[in-house]
Amino acid sequence: MRWKSDSDRPRVSVTHSLSEVPAPAWDALGRADYPFTRHAFLHGLEQHDCLEPFGWHPAHFLLHRGDELIAALPCYIKTNSYGELVFDHAWVNAYHRSGLDYYPKLVTAIPYTPATGERFLLHRERVTDPDEAQALRDLLCRAAENFCAEQKLSSWHLLFAEREILEPLRALDLDLRSDVQFHWHNDGYRDFDDFLARLNSRKRKNIRKERQAVAARQLDIRLQSGDELDAADWRRIHELYAGIYDRKYGTATLSREFFAHVGAQMPGQVLAATARDAGRIVAASLFFRSDTHLYGRVWGCDSYYRHLHFECCYYRGIDYCIAEGLECFDPGAQGEHKLARGFLPTLTWSGHYIDHPQFRDAIAQFLRQEREYIDSYRAELLEHSPYRRAEK
């Protein structure tokens, strides 16, 4: 696209903190309902010590026309691959064996959040022409690649983006990579029983047994929005979440202050399924929602209750999607056990720019071979669909 004049060509800049970008200007970009690119979410991670201690250093690309922000690309300079969930450890090792540094690198991602969605954020009212939209994405793409060269970063990784957005960027040296997650799709179900009726009998009976086992414990299980939970609730939910990492010798990256922050700042998009025993929260699952999707994020429990994880993390989410008319439930990364519970294998996509020409060619070849495996793996999983017919 040719810009009408030099003054019409957007100006590119990089900010290392969203505190420098007014929330209304940022939130005018992209889908208003997608929770993970909202200013409250991304700045909340930054404000409440969820990023820098774990190797996420903000470097967000901004496009201004005059004084108006018209597009952005959320980016982070990374000194590790932690919290990305698109695994590149083999690439790290290959660089190391060649005497080259793989880190630092540039990543466009939502930290700790493998949820597909917009990554190129365009002004909803100012950018309506498809050609202009693509030109702005191209401009941001080139800016990221040039930034890698200028800052001596090995690569740029665009994670969990939409394939239709990534495809045109292949002309700009971006190689595509696919993987599999397990998503539930709403086929216009009237209620949970209608959903169960679409499953084969063995899977249907198993889910009923799991739900009955939880019901027999007579726990008080609620699905509440962020503003229905008080400060003590959020402290307890975080305690349960962090406890899992403590028991597994890991580190909880999301802080208690961040939980309280999103609950207060995004109350209509944050939900928690809490299970109470004698009034005390003993387990909790945290969700976010858009107008069309439910996203499962974190889980915590400090006692053993048979099948409670499935109830809080999956079945209550399915109930909610049916009641609210949401199209899709994305419960998070990995987990073949989700297949038996109605979550079908769904391809996710990322794009990768490798600055080193020889490694770019080698990784492109690796990705071609890997894609054949991923396609075969997904096809095999679909052969074991729990649905009575291949309806999805």
C-alpha positions in Angstrom: 0.0 0.0 0.0 1.3 3.5 -0.9 0.8 6.1 1.8 -0.7 9.3 0.5 2.1 11.3 1.9 5.0 11.1 4.4 2.7 12.6 7.0 0.1 9.9 6.4 2.6 7.1 6.9 2.3 5.9 10.5 5.1 6.5 12.9 6.6 3.5 14.6 7.8 3.6 18.2 8.5 1.1 21.0 7.4 1.5 24.6 8.8 -0.6 27.5 5.8 0.0 29.7 2.1 0.2 29.1 2.0 2.9 31.8 3.1 5.2 29.0 0.0 4.4 26.9 -3.4 5.7 28.1 -5.8 2.8 28.7 -8.6 4.3 26.5 -6.2 4.7 23.6 -4.9 1.1 23.9 -8.4 -0.3 24.4 -9.6 1.3 21.2 -7.4 -1.2 19.4 -8.4 -4.8 18.5 -11.5 -6.6 19.7 -13.0 -5.0 22.7 -14.2 -8.3 24.1 -11.0 -10.3 23.8 -9.7 -10.2 27.4 -6.0 -10.9 27.1 -5.0 -7.8 25.1 -6.9 -5.3 27.2 -4.8 -2.7 29.0 -6.1 -3.9 32.4 -4.8 -7.4 31.7 -1.4 -6.7 30.1 -0.6 -3.7 32.3 -1.8 -5.6 35.4 0.8 -8.3 34.7 3.4 -5.5 34.5 2.2 -3.7 37.6 2.0 -6.6 39.8 5.4 -8.3 39.3 4.4 -11.1 36.9 6.8 -10.3 34.1 10.3 -9.0 34.8 11.2 -11.6 37.5 10.5 -14.3 35.0 12.3 -13.0 31.9 9.5 -11.0 30.2 10.7 -7.5 29.3 8.0 -5.4 27.6 8.8 -3.9 24.2 5.5 -3.0 22.6 5.4 -1.6 19.1 3.1 1.3 18.5 1.9 3.0 15.3 0.7 6.6 15.5 -0.8 8.7 12.8 -0.3 12.2 14.1 -1.0 12.0 17.8 -3.5 9.1 17.5 -2.6 5.5 18.2 -3.9 3.4 15.4 -2.2 0.1 15.8 0.0 -1.9 18.2 1.9 -5.2 18.5 2.4 -6.5 22.1 5.9 -7.7 22.4 8.4 -8.9 25.0 12.2 -9.4 24.9 12.8 -12.8 26.4 15.8 -14.2 28.1 14.3 -17.7 28.4 11.3 -19.6 26.9 9.3 -19.8 30.1 5.6 -19.3 30.0 5.2 -19.3 26.2 3.9 -22.9 25.7 5.3 -23.0 22.1 8.4 -25.0 22.8 11.7 -24.1 21.1 14.2 -25.9 23.3 15.6 -27.9 20.4 16.3 -24.6 18.6 18.1 -23.3 21.7 20.3 -26.4 21.8 21.1 -26.1 18.1 22.2 -22.5 18.5 24.3 -23.5 21.6 26.0 -26.3 19.7 26.9 -23.8 17.0 28.4 -21.4 19.4 25.6 -18.8 18.9 23.3 -17.1 21.4 19.6 -17.9 21.0 18.7 -15.5 23.8 17.6 -12.8 23.9 14.7 -13.1 21.5 11.5 -11.2 20.7 8.1 -12.7 21.4 4.6 -11.5 20.6 2.5 -13.4 23.1 0.2 -13.1 26.0 2.4 -14.2 29.0 1.4 -17.6 30.4 -1.7 -17.6 28.2 -1.9 -20.0 25.2 -5.2 -18.6 24.0 -5.5 -17.9 20.3 -6.6 -14.4 19.4 -5.6 -11.0 17.9 -1.9 -10.1 18.1 -1.9 -7.2 15.6 -4.2 -4.7 17.3 -5.8 -2.2 14.9 -8.0 0.7 15.7 -11.6 -0.5 15.5 -13.0 2.8 14.0 -10.0 4.2 12.1 -8.8 1.1 10.3 -11.7 -0.4 8.4 -10.2 -1.0 4.9 -8.7 -4.5 4.5 -5.8 -3.3 2.4 -4.9 -0.7 5.0 -5.2 -3.3 7.7 -2.8 -5.6 5.9 -0.4 -2.7 5.3 -0.3 -1.9 9.0 0.3 -5.5 9.9 3.2 -5.6 7.3 4.6 -2.5 8.8 4.6 -3.9 12.3 6.0 -7.1 11.0 8.9 -5.4 9.4 9.4 -3.2 12.5 9.8 -6.3 14.6 12.2 -7.9 12.2 14.3 -4.8 12.0 14.3 -4.5 15.8 15.7 -8.0 16.0 18.6 -7.0 13.8 19.2 -3.7 15.6 19.1 -5.2 19.1 20.9 -8.4 18.1 18.0 -10.6 19.0 18.1 -14.0 17.4 14.4 -14.3 16.4 10.8 -13.1 16.6 8.0 -15.4 17.6 4.3 -14.6 17.0 2.5 -17.1 19.2 -1.2 -18.3 19.2 -2.2 -16.0 16.4 -5.0 -16.6 13.8 -3.8 -18.6 10.8 -5.6 -16.3 8.3 -3.5 -13.4 9.7 -0.3 -15.3 9.7 -0.6 -16.6 6.1 0.1 -13.3 4.3 3.1 -12.7 6.5 4.9 -15.7 5.1 6.1 -13.4 2.3 7.9 -11.4 5.0 10.1 -14.4 6.1 7.7 -15.7 8.8 7.5 -19.5 9.0 4.3 -21.1 10.3 4.1 -23.7 13.1 1.1 -25.7 14.2 0.2 -27.6 17.3 -2.9 -29.2 18.9 -5.1 -28.1 21.8 -8.4 -29.5 22.9 -11.4 -27.2 22.5 -15.1 -27.8 23.1 -17.5 -26.4 20.5 -21.2 -25.5 21.2 -23.4 -27.2 18.7 -26.5 -25.3 19.9 -27.0 -27.6 22.9 -30.1 -27.0 24.9 -28.4 -28.1 28.2 -25.7 -30.4 29.5 -27.9 -33.5 29.0 -28.4 -32.5 25.3 -24.6 -32.3 25.0 -24.2 -35.8 26.7 -26.7 -37.2 24.3 -24.3 -36.6 21.4 -21.6 -38.7 23.0 -21.2 -42.4 22.7 -22.6 -44.3 25.6 -19.4 -45.2 27.4 -18.2 -41.6 27.5 -21.6 -40.4 28.5 -21.8 -42.8 31.4 -18.3 -41.9 32.5 -19.0 -38.2 32.7 -22.3 -38.8 34.6 -20.4 -41.0 37.1 -17.8 -38.2 37.6 -20.4 -35.6 38.2 -22.3 -37.8 40.5 -19.2 -38.5 42.5 -18.6 -34.8 43.0 -22.3 -34.2 43.8 -22.2 -36.9 46.5 -19.6 -34.8 48.4 -22.2 -32.1 48.8 -19.7 -29.3 48.1 -21.0 -25.8 47.4 -19.8 -25.2 43.9 -20.4 -21.7 42.4 -19.4 -19.9 39.2 -19.0 -16.3 40.1 -17.9 -13.1 38.2 -15.0 -11.1 39.4 -17.1 -8.5 41.3 -18.9 -11.2 43.3 -15.7 -12.3 45.0 -14.3 -10.3 47.9 -10.6 -9.7 48.9 -10.6 -12.8 51.1 -11.9 -14.9 48.3 -9.2 -13.7 45.9 -6.5 -14.4 48.6 -7.7 -17.9 49.0 -8.0 -18.6 45.3 -4.4 -17.4 44.8 -3.2 -19.5 47.8 -4.7 -22.6 46.1 -3.2 -21.7 42.8 0.3 -21.0 44.3 0.1 -24.1 46.4 0.2 -26.4 43.4 3.5 -24.8 42.3 4.9 -25.1 45.8 4.2 -28.8 45.9 5.7 -29.3 42.5 8.8 -27.2 43.3 7.8 -24.5 40.8 7.1 -20.8 41.1 3.6 -19.2 40.8 4.1 -16.4 38.2 0.8 -14.7 38.7 0.7 -12.7 41.9 -2.1 -12.3 44.4 -2.3 -8.6 43.6 -2.8 -9.5 39.9 -5.7 -11.8 40.7 -7.4 -9.0 42.7 -6.6 -6.5 40.0 -8.3 -8.4 37.1 -11.2 -9.2 39.4 -11.8 -5.5 40.0 -10.8 -4.1 36.6 -12.4 -6.8 34.4 -15.3 -8.1 36.5 -17.5 -8.9 33.5 -14.7 -11.0 31.8 -13.3 -12.8 34.9 -15.0 -15.8 36.4 -14.1 -18.3 39.1 -15.6 -21.7 39.8 -15.1 -22.2 43.5 -15.9 -25.3 45.6 -16.6 -24.7 49.3 -16.6 -27.3 52.0 -18.2 -26.1 55.2 -17.9 -22.6 53.9 -14.2 -22.7 53.1 -12.9 -22.6 49.5 -11.1 -25.9 48.9 -10.7 -25.7 45.1 -11.0 -23.0 42.5 -10.7 -22.6 38.7 -10.2 -19.3 37.0 -11.8 -18.4 33.7 -11.9 -15.4 31.3 -14.5 -14.8 28.6 -15.2 -12.9 25.4 -18.4 -12.5 23.6 -17.9 -15.9 21.9 -15.3 -17.9 23.9 -14.7 -19.1 27.4 -11.0 -19.5 28.4 -9.9 -21.7 31.3 -6.7 -20.5 32.9 -5.6 -21.7 36.4 -6.6 -24.3 38.9 -5.9 -24.8 42.6 -6.8 -27.3 45.2 -5.2 -28.3 48.5 -7.1 -31.5 49.3 -8.1 -34.5 47.3 -11.7 -34.7 46.0 -12.2 -37.3 43.4 -13.1 -35.8 40.0 -13.4 -32.3 41.4 -10.9 -31.0 38.9 -13.1 -32.2 36.0 -16.1 -30.6 37.5 -14.6 -27.2 38.2 -12.3 -26.9 35.2 -14.5 -28.5 32.4 -18.1 -29.4 33.2 -19.0 -26.1 34.9 -17.4 -24.3 32.0 -19.5 -26.3 29.5 -22.6 -25.5 31.6 -21.8 -21.9 31.4 -21.1 -21.8 27.6 -24.5 -23.5 27.0 -26.3 -21.1 29.3 -24.6 -18.0 27.8 -24.6 -19.2 24.2 -20.8 -19.0 23.8 -19.4 -20.8 20.8 -16.2 -22.3 22.1 -14.5 -23.3 25.4 -10.7 -23.3 25.3 -9.6 -24.9 28.6 -5.9 -24.4 28.1 -2.9 -26.2 26.6 -2.3 -29.9 26.3 -4.2 -32.7 27.9 -5.4 -35.7 25.9 -7.7 -36.6 28.8 -9.9 -33.7 27.6 -10.8 -35.7 24.5 -13.0 -38.2 26.4 -14.9 -35.2 27.9 -15.9 -33.7 24.6 -13.0 -31.4 23.8 -11.8 -32.1 20.2 -8.2 -31.6 18.8 -7.9 -28.1 17.4 -4.9 -26.7 15.5 -3.2 -23.7 16.9 -0.7 -21.5 15.0 2.4 -19.5 15.5 4.8 -17.6 13.2 8.6 -17.5 13.6 11.1 -15.2 12.1 14.8 -16.4 12.4 17.3 -13.7 11.8 20.2 -16.1 11.0 19.8 -17.1 7.3 21.2 -20.7 7.7 19.2 -21.4 10.8 16.1 -19.9 9.1 16.4 -22.5 6.4 17.1 -25.3 8.8 14.1 -24.4 11.1 11.8 -24.0 8.1 12.7 -27.6 7.1 12.1 -28.8 10.6 8.7 -27.1 10.7 7.6 -28.7 7.4 8.4 -32.1 8.9 6.8 -31.3 12.2 3.6 -30.2 10.5 3.2 -33.6 8.9 3.4 -35.2 12.3 1.0 -32.7 13.8 -1.6 -33.3 11.1 -1.2 -37.1 11.5 -1.5 -36.8 15.3 -4.7 -34.7 15.0 -6.2 -37.1 12.5 -5.5 -40.1 14.8 -7.1 -38.3 17.8 -10.2 -37.5 15.7 -10.5 -41.3 15.1 -11.2 -41.5 18.8 -13.8 -38.8 19.0 -16.2 -39.3 21.9 -19.1 -38.1 19.7 -21.5 -40.7 18.2 -20.8 -39.2 14.8 -18.0 -37.0 13.6 -20.1 -33.9 14.0 -17.3 -31.4 14.4 
